[in-house]
Amino acid sequence: MPVVFLDANILIPEYLRSIFLELYEAGFLQANWSEGLLAETRRNLIAPDGKFRLDANRVDRMLNLMRSHFPQALVHGFESLVPQFVGRTDPKDEHVAAGALKRSKAVYGGEPVVLVTANVSDLPHAAFAGTKVRVARPGRFLTELVNAEPGVPAVIDRLLKRFTKPKTTRVDLLNIMVNVDCSEFAEALAAAWGLRPG
């Protein structure tokens, strides 16, 4: 089961976040994040001049559910690792890199961890040289998972049944994934469903 550390840009978009959490719940991956990433997610979702402008109470309920339902996902104590990423990642992403590395080091000898982010330019592969952390865009990671695990499309089908306001069809989801730069995943999922992304 792959271990992933999710950047805030994966937790902010509703459908992308929901897919990762559903796959975590179903046992297809083990997801991790930090309090700093949850705080960044909150800021982006409730910002009055931002793209989402969601109600703060609603966002707090969602984040608290994540904390209570997945307590083992929270990575602590990575602050001492931040200095090694100075000059190697974008300054605002040093804490993200440190969190992913801490999760890898949490297991004796180091455990492979995939840092899933839509922003690979600020978190380059070279920053993790000599570690067991690799960086992947969400579309690439999810495509690998669909191709490796035949049960993934059925899990996403179950997730779609919960999206009723508005109702979200398979084709809707494929188009949403294309719009969040996950075209490769949309194509793999469409092929598994016997559809073509629209």
N, C-alpha and C positions, 0 to 999 in steps of 0.2 A: 504494500500500500504506500503510494508516494506521500512524502511529507512536504507540505507547501507552506510558505510564509507569504501572506497576502498583503500587498501594498494597499494604501488607501484608495488608489484609483481602481482597485478591484472591488472594494467594499462599498464604494459610493453608488455606482449604477445598480439599480434595484434588481434587474434580471441577472446580471453577472454575479452579484453577491448571492442571490437566491440559488443559482446553479451550484456555486461552490459549497454553500451551506448544505444543500440537499445531497450533494455527492458525499460530503463529510458525514452527514447523518446516515447515509446508506452504506458507509464503510468503504467507499472507493478511493478516499484520500483522507489524510489527516491535516487539517488546516490550523494555522497559527497566525497570531497577530499580537500587537502590543497595545497598551493603554494609549500610547501616543498616537497610534494609527486609528484607534477608535475615536479619539478626540479630534483628529484631522477629518475623519469621516463626518462627525457631527457638525463641525464648523462649516464644511462644504454643503451639507444638506440643509442647514437652517439659515445660511447667510442671506440677509434680506435683499442684497443686490446680486445674489448668485443665480445659478441656473435652476436650482431645485426649489428653494424657498419653502421647505417643509416646516410643519408645525414642530416646535422643539419638543413638546411632550411626546408626540408620536415617535420622533427619532430616539428620544431617551428610552422609551419603552422597547423599541427594537434593539437598541444596543444592550440594554439590561437583559433582554431575553438571550442575546448572544452570550453574554457573560455567564448567565446562570445555566444555560443549556450546554455550553461548551467550556466549562471552567478550565479544562486542561489545555485549551488553545492559547491561553495568555502566556506570553513569554516575558519573564522578569529578569532583571539583573544584567542587562546587556550594556549598560552605560560605560563600563570600563573598556569595551571593545570599540567605542565610537572613534577614539583618536587614530586607530589604524586605517580609518577610511578618509581621513582628512586629506584633501588633494586627490583622492582616488574616485570619489563620487561627488555629485552635486552636494553642497553643504547642507541643504534642507533634507537630503536623503541619507545622510550619514547614519541617523538613528534607524532607518529601515534596514540598511546593510548590516548594522550591528545586531539588530534583532534576528535577522536570518542566520547570521553566523552563530549567535548564542544558541539558537534552536539546534543547529547542527552539532555544536559542542556539548549539548546537554546529554548526549549519549557518549559513553566512553569510547574514545578513538574517533569520534566524529561520525555523524550520520548524514547521508545525502539529503539535501534540502533543496527544493526548487523555490526560488524567490520569484513569485508571479507578479509582474508589473507591466503596465502599459507604457512605461517610461524607461525603456532599456538604455537610452542615451545617457541618462543621469545615473544609472546603476549598471555600468559596463561590466562585461564578463571579466575583464582584466583586473577589476578591483577585488575579485575573489580568487585570484591565482593562488594555488597551494592549499585551498580549502575544499570542502565537499559541497559548497553552495554553487548552484548554477542558476542563471537568470533566464526566464522564459516569458514571452508575451502570453496573455491568457488564451488567445486563439491557438497558439502552438501547443501549449500544455494540454488544453481540452481536446484538441485533435488527437494527440498522442494517447490520451486516456480513452477516447471513443474507440480508437483503433485497437487498443489493448484489452478493453473490457466490454464484451458484448452486452452487458447489463446496463450500461450507462444510458442509452436512449430510453429505456423503460423508466428509469428513475426520473428523467427529465419530463417524460409524459405524465408521471404522477404529479410532478411540480406544477405543470400547466393546469391541472384540474383545480388548483387552488387560486389561480389568477382568474377571478370572475368579474372584477371591476377595474379595468375593462376585461372582458373575456379575451384570452390570448390563445390563438390557435398555434399549431406547429409552424405554419407558414409565417405567422406574425413573429414568432420567436426567431425563426431563421433570419428574417429581415432585420430584427432588432440586433442580432449578433453581427450581421454585416455592418450595421450602422455604428457599432462600438468597436470596429476594426478587428472583428473575429470571423472574417470571411472563410478562412480555412476550416474553422470549426463548424460553421454553418454548412459548408459543403460536405464535411464528414458526417454530420448529424443528418443532413438531408438524405445522403446515400443510405445511411442505416435505416431511415424511415421509409425509403423508397420514394423520396420526393426530390424536387430540385429547388434550391433557394430562389426566391422570386426576384 
